[in-house]
Amino acid sequence: MKSLSFLKKYKVQSILAPLFKLLEASFELIVPLVVADIIDNGINSGDSTYIIVRCLILVLLAVVGLVSAITAQYFAARAAIGACTGLRSALFSKIQRLSFKQLDGIGSSTLITRMTSDVNQIQTGINMFLRLLLRSPFIVIGATIMAFYVDSTSAIVFAVVVPLLAIVVFAVMYLTIPRFKRVQNQLDRVLLRTKENVKGVRVIRAFNQEENEINSLDEENSRLLKFQQTANIISSVMNPATFVIINLGIIGLIYVGAIRVDAGVISQGEVVALYNYMSQILVELIKLANLIITETKAIACKNRVDAILTMEEHKKPVGVDRETGSYITFDNVSLSYNDNDEYSLKNISFDVKKGETVGIIGGTGSGKTSLVSLLSGFYEATKGDIFIDNKNILNYTQDELNESVSVVMQKATMFRGTIRDNITFGSDVAKEKDIENAVKISQSQEIIDKKSKGLDEQVLEQGKNLSGGQKQRLSIARALVRKTPVLILDDSFSALDYKTDKMLRSALEENSKDRTTFIISQRTSTVEHCDKILVLNDGILEGVGKHSELIENCETYREIYSSCNK
C-alpha cells in the first residue's frame, strides 16, 4: 500500500478541484483581451459607455474566478485532509503490527517524524498539487497560445522564453529532491536528541550536563541548518533566474511590439495584452517554482512514509507441537537480537508446571528480561522451541498470547487519565469486583485511600504525580485484573520497600490458584520462596531449583545471596 492510494476515496474531489482551477484560469486568460478591447475601442474613441460596460465584464470575470478558486480550494482541502487522515491511521496501524525487532531497528523518533512532519508535508503537497499543478502550466501554455492569437510574430518571444524557463525549473527540481531527503533524515536525528533531552531532563540536571546537551543539540541543529541551506540555496536560484528570463522576454516583447505598432500591424491594446500575458506567465512560473519546491519536499516525505507502509511484516514460522509433560517448556532456546553470533540467551532449557511460581535472578545483562520477552511473544527464539500447554509458541497468534500472558514491565508506564482507566487499560470487561480484588492483591489500596477521588483520581502524563513504588503496584493491578493464566513480573518490586514486597508476594501466592507466575528480581529475598528459581549469568542458565538447592549447588546464586545479605 502506497501513501497516495488513500486519494482513491476522494476521486470526485481530486477531479473537481483542478477543474474549477482551470475554469478560473480560463476567465483569467480572457482578461487581457477585454483590456485590449477597452484601449482600442473605448479609450481611443472616447466612448465612456463602452468602457463602463467592459469594466463590468472584468468585474464579472473576477467574481466568477473568485467563486471558482474558493470552490477548488474546498475540494482540494477535502481531498488532502481526508487522504492524510486515512494515511495517518494506516501508518499507525502498520506500526502496531511491526515486530519489536523491526521497531528497534527503525527507532521511535523516526516513526514520530513519519507520523507528524512527513504526513503534514504530504498533505500540503497534495493540496497544492490539486490546485496549482494543472493551473500554472495551463496559464503558461494558454497565455502563449493567446499571444500567438493576438500576434504570431511578437509571440515568438514566448516560444523562446517558455522552454528556457522549463529548463530552469526542472534542473532545480532534479538537484533539490535528494537534498530535501537529507533534510528530513537529519530532522529525525534532531527529534531523537530533543526527545532524549525532554524525557531525561531530570538526569541531565542532576549530573549538571545541561551545557553538554545544549552543545550536542546545537551540533545536530547546525547539520540540519547546513542541509536546509544547501537545498534552499539551490531552490532560491529559481526565482531570480525566472525573473531575469521573463524580464528579458518583456523587453524583447515591447521592442518587437513597438516596431509592429509603428508599422501599423498591431494596435496599442494588443501590445498591452501581450505584456499582460507575459506578466501572467511570470506570476504562474513563480507559483510553479514554489509548488515544485513544496512537491519536492512532499515527494521525499512520501518516500519515507511509503518505506514504512510497504515494509514487509514479519511472518512467524510454523512450529511443531508435542507433548512435553509440563505447562511451559523451554527446549534448548537461544536468542540473538541482530541475528548474528552475539547471543543474549544460549541453550536455555527448563520446564514449568501449571500454577508454579518461578523466580528468575541474575546480574545486570544476564538475559532475564530477554527470557520473558520470548515467553510473551515480543521476540522469537533464534534457535530452539518454546511450548505453552503442549503447543509450540510459534503456533499461537499474538492475540492468543496476549490473552494468555500478562506482563508488568521493568519500567512502570502510566497513561494520562484516571487510576481506574490505568488499571482497566488491558481489560474492557473488568467488573468492579475484579478491580477491587486486583487493587487489594497489588497492595494499592492505600494509594487509592489517600486520593480524594479514589479510583477516579487523575493521573498526569507518565504518572508524574505518582512515586515509583506506586506506579509499580498499579501496574501489577493492571496485569492482575486481566486474569490471564500466565503472569510475568519483570523486576516489578524494585521500587518497593521490603515490607510491601513481602506483603505483595504473600498476596500473590494466596491468590495464584492455577496461575503460573514468573518473578524477575535482583533480590534473593523476593524469589527465595518460589517453587523454582532460574539463575542466569551472561545468557547461560547456570542453575535451576529451590532456594536451598541453589545455595548448595550454584556459585552464582550464592554470590548474589551473599551480596543481598551484607
Salt bridges, closest charged atoms under 4 A:
GLU24 OE1 - LYS21 NZ 3.11
GLU24 OE1 - ARG135 NE 3.37
GLU28 OE1 - ARG135 NH2 2.38
ASP37 OD2 - ARG54 NE 2.74
ASP118 OD2 - ARG114 NH1 3.99
ASP118 OD2 - ARG304 NE 2.84
ASP151 OD2 - ARG260 NE 2.80
ASP188 OD2 - ARG114 NH1 3.24
ASP188 OD1 - ARG304 NH2 3.12
GLU213 OE1 - ARG193 NH1 3.32
GLU220 OE1 - ARG189 NE 3.42
GLU220 OE1 - ARG223 NH1 3.22
GLU284 OE2 - ARG135 NH1 2.32
GLU284 OE2 - LYS287 NZ 3.55
ASP306 OD2 - LYS302 NZ 2.72
GLU313 OE2 - LYS94 NZ 3.34
GLU313 OE2 - ARG97 NE 2.74
ASP331 OD2 - ARG322 NH2 2.61
ASP339 OD1 - LYS101 NZ 3.10
GLU356 OE1 - LYS532 NZ 3.75
GLU380 OE2 - HIS314 NE2 2.65
GLU400 OE1 - LYS391 NZ 3.82
GLU432 OE1 - ARG420 NH1 2.90
ASP434 OD1 - LYS483 NZ 2.74
GLU446 OE1 - LYS450 NZ 3.84
GLU446 OE2 - ARG473 NH1 2.82
ASP456 OD1 - ARG420 NE 3.39
GLU461 OE1 - ARG416 NH2 3.76
ASP501 OD1 - ARG505 NE 2.67
ASP501 OD2 - ARG523 NH1 2.88
GLU528 OE2 - HIS529 NE2 3.71
GLU528 OE1 - HIS547 NE2 3.65
